[in-house]
Amino acid sequence: DADVTQTPRNRITKTGKRIMLECSQTKGHDRMYWYRQDPGLGLRLIYYSFDVKDINKGEISDGYSVSRQAQAKFSLSLESAIPNQTALYFCATSDPGEGQPQHFGDGTRLSIL
Amino acid sequence: GDSVTQMEGPVTLSEEAFLTINCTYTATGYPSLFWYVQYPGEGLQLLLKATKADDKGSNKGFEATYRKETTSFHLEKGSVQVSDSAVYFCALSDQGSGYSTLTFGKGTMLLVSP
C-alpha cells in the first residue's frame, strides 16, 4: 500500500460545485502539504500544516480551504470550483528539520467544466 | 524571496548519452537542495539531495554537487536510459523558513530515445 494516498485519483465536475480532495498517510509524519501542478509552472504550495492545530497558507491559497482531521488526514476543499482550478493536485508529507524530503502521493487530476 | 531556475525542456537524448540539467537558486539563508523525478501518471519521488556546500548527492547513477559559490545544483548522469524519461524538478528548502516548505523550479522534461 502507498504511504501517501490521495482520493479520488480523477474527478470531473462543474463550475460552482463544492469539491473535497482527501489525503491520508501511514508515514507518521506531522507535516502535510497541498500543491497544485500546472504545465510550465511547476508545483505551487496551496496550504500546509505542521500538526492538527497548525494550518498555514501557502503561495496560492485563495479559493481553497483545508482541514486537518487527524495527524494522518489532510483534506483540501474548493468551496465553489471555477475552471482555472483545473490542475493536478498533490499531497505531501515530511518530518521537520534540515534536509528532510517531502513524500508525495500520486496526485488527483481535477477538471472543472 | 527564494527561487529556483531550471533549464527549459524538453531535453531530448539518445540512449547512453550524457545528461546535464542545469539548476540555479536564490535563497536568503543556507538551503537544502533536492532533485525530484516525476514519471508519467505518478507523484514526485526524491532522487537525491545535499544539505551543505560541496556535498554531492547521488542515486541511480545521477549526481549533483551543491555549489555555493555559483548557487547551483546541476543534475548529471553519465549514460541515460529510456527508463529515465521523466520530468525532473530542482527544489530548495531554506533555513530562513525553518526548512518548512519547498520552493520548486518549473521542471525539465527529459525524453530518451532508443
Boltz contact constraints between the chains, C-beta under 6 A:
constraints:
  - contact:
      token1: [A, 42]
      token2: [B, 104]
      max_distance: 6.0
  - contact:
      token1: [A, 42]
      token2: [B, 105]
      max_distance: 6.0
  - contact:
      token1: [A, 42]
      token2: [B, 106]
      max_distance: 6.0
  - contact:
      token1: [A, 42]
      token2: [B, 107]
      max_distance: 6.0
  - contact:
      token1: [A, 43]
      token2: [B, 104]
      max_distance: 6.0
  - contact:
      token1: [A, 45]
      token2: [B, 101]
      max_distance: 6.0
  - contact:
      token1: [A, 90]
      token2: [B, 43]
      max_distance: 6.0
  - contact:
      token1: [A, 98]
      token2: [B, 32]
      max_distance: 6.0
  - contact:
      token1: [A, 98]
      token2: [B, 51]
      max_distance: 6.0
  - contact:
      token1: [A, 98]
      token2: [B, 99]
      max_distance: 6.0
  - contact:
      token1: [A, 99]
      token2: [B, 32]
      max_distance: 6.0
  - contact:
      token1: [A, 99]
      token2: [B, 51]
      max_distance: 6.0
  - contact:
      token1: [A, 101]
      token2: [B, 46]
      max_distance: 6.0
  - contact:
      token1: [A, 102]
      token2: [B, 102]
      max_distance: 6.0
  - contact:
      token1: [A, 104]
      token2: [B, 43]
      max_distance: 6.0
  - contact:
      token1: [A, 104]
      token2: [B, 44]
      max_distance: 6.0
  - contact:
      token1: [A, 105]
      token2: [B, 43]
      max_distance: 6.0
  - contact:
      token1: [A, 106]
      token2: [B, 42]
      max_distance: 6.0
  - contact:
      token1: [A, 106]
      token2: [B, 43]
      max_distance: 6.0
  - contact:
      token1: [A, 107]
      token2: [B, 43]
      max_distance: 6.0
